[in-house]
């Protein structure tokens, strides 16, 4: 449970920093990274609430969406001129 709490805290910090960076620089990739980690934070929160077994399929979907969002953000950074 301890590692899940640490993961939740760090994911929320990255979400906040992504929103902050987007507000400051209007960098879409920063917002996308923030959203990705926001999805991970939701996953960690549901796990801490003891819903991991009940919502296993939903957690998989949330994490896949988080990873796909992060992949797209890195792609945007890599293709930005």
Secondary structure as GFF3:
##gff-version 3
##sequence-region A 1 81
A	DSSP	alpha_helix	2	25	.	.	.	ID=ss1
A	DSSP	alpha_helix	28	48	.	.	.	ID=ss2
A	DSSP	alpha_helix	56	79	.	.	.	ID=ss3
###
